[in-house]
Amino acid sequence: MADFPLLLGIKMKFLFKLAHVYGYRSSRLQERMFILHVFQLAFSGADKRPALLDTIKRWPASSDAEESEPSPAAIDWRQLQQEYRDTIDLRKMLQLLPGIGAVVGAWANYGLLEELGEVGMNCYRLRWLRSNSAAKEPEA
């Protein structure tokens, strides 16, 4: 049972470090909201992903932009929790099997972190490309 909160903390710490690698300050509320959307995108069902990806694509390229973004109150926390739970349910339940639980748990944790890493890096690459293309466009 200690594995679940520990893994969640590792995932969030990874996303905060990823923000720093790409040059964004996670101390800003806007950046924390972006991190939350990336997390939600990584662990949501196929029916929710297009809307989340659209939100991430429309996110301001710069963390210093003063555009209004969703506040924490705008997040559907119940949906976020249920989507995350549904994504990890089977993998984490197999971890309870006697004898092979540790091996299955390691496989599950590695797979979940791998998925989050891929989604997170692609979201920040998309944002980085958008900010660089906006900087090169001449003003009309």
C-alpha positions in Angstrom: 0.0 0.0 0.0 3.0 2.3 0.5 3.8 1.9 -3.1 0.9 3.9 -4.4 1.5 7.3 -2.8 5.3 6.9 -3.3 4.8 6.2 -7.0 2.5 9.2 -7.3 5.1 11.4 -5.7 7.8 10.2 -8.0 5.6 10.9 -11.0 4.8 14.4 -9.9 8.5 15.1 -9.1 9.4 13.9 -12.5 7.0 16.3 -14.1 8.3 19.2 -12.0 11.9 18.4 -13.0 10.8 18.1 -16.7 9.4 21.6 -16.5 12.7 22.9 -15.2 14.6 21.0 -18.0 12.5 22.8 -20.6 13.0 26.1 -18.9 9.7 26.6 -17.1 9.3 27.7 -13.5 7.1 25.3 -11.6 6.7 27.8 -8.8 4.1 29.6 -11.0 0.5 28.5 -10.7 0.1 28.5 -14.5 2.9 26.0 -14.9 1.6 23.8 -12.2 -1.7 23.7 -14.0 0.1 22.7 -17.2 1.8 19.9 -15.3 -1.5 18.7 -14.0 -2.9 18.6 -17.5 0.1 16.6 -18.7 -0.5 14.2 -15.9 -4.2 13.9 -16.8 -3.3 13.4 -20.5 -0.9 10.6 -19.7 -3.4 8.7 -17.5 -6.8 9.4 -19.2 -8.9 7.2 -21.4 -9.0 7.4 -25.2 -12.3 9.4 -25.1 -10.8 12.2 -23.0 -7.4 12.5 -24.6 -8.4 14.6 -27.7 -9.9 17.4 -25.5 -6.9 17.4 -23.2 -4.4 17.5 -26.1 -6.3 20.4 -27.5 -6.0 22.2 -24.2 -2.3 21.5 -24.1 -1.9 22.7 -27.7 -3.7 26.0 -26.9 -1.6 26.6 -23.8 0.5 29.8 -23.9 3.9 29.0 -25.2 5.6 31.2 -22.6 5.0 30.7 -18.8 5.3 34.5 -18.5 2.2 35.0 -20.7 -0.6 36.7 -18.9 -3.4 34.8 -20.6 -6.1 33.5 -18.3 -5.7 29.7 -17.8 -7.9 27.4 -15.8 -7.7 27.7 -12.0 -7.4 24.6 -9.8 -11.2 25.0 -9.2 -11.8 24.4 -12.9 -10.3 20.9 -12.8 -12.7 18.1 -12.5 -10.9 16.3 -9.6 -13.2 13.4 -9.5 -12.8 12.6 -13.2 -9.0 13.0 -12.8 -8.9 10.5 -9.9 -11.2 8.0 -11.6 -9.3 8.1 -14.9 -6.0 7.6 -13.1 -7.4 4.8 -11.0 -8.9 3.1 -14.1 -5.5 3.3 -15.9 -3.5 1.7 -13.2 -6.1 -0.7 -11.7 -5.2 -3.9 -13.5 -1.5 -3.4 -13.3 -1.5 -2.6 -9.7 -4.0 -5.4 -8.8 -1.7 -8.0 -10.4 1.0 -6.7 -7.9 -1.0 -8.3 -5.1 -0.5 -11.9 -6.5 1.7 -13.9 -4.1 5.0 -15.0 -5.5 5.1 -12.8 -8.6 3.8 -9.6 -7.1 7.2 -7.9 -6.8 8.1 -8.7 -10.4 4.7 -7.6 -11.7 4.9 -4.4 -9.5 8.3 -3.5 -10.9 6.9 -4.0 -14.4 3.8 -2.0 -13.7 5.7 0.9 -12.1 8.3 1.0 -14.9 5.5 1.0 -17.6 3.6 3.8 -15.9 6.7 6.0 -15.5 7.6 5.2 -19.1 4.2 6.3 -20.4 4.3 9.5 -18.3 7.8 10.3 -19.5 6.8 9.9 -23.1 3.7 12.0 -22.8 5.4 14.7 -20.7 8.4 15.1 -23.0 6.1 15.3 -26.1 3.9 17.9 -24.4 6.9 20.1 -23.5 8.4 19.6 -27.0 5.2 20.7 -28.6 5.2 23.8 -26.3 8.8 24.5 -27.0 8.3 24.2 -30.8 5.3 26.5 -30.6 7.3 29.1 -28.6 10.1 29.0 -31.1 7.8 29.3 -34.1 6.0 32.2 -32.5 9.3 34.0 -32.0 10.3 33.6 -35.6 7.0 34.8 -37.1 7.2 38.4 -38.4 4.6 40.7 -37.0 2.0 41.9 -39.6 
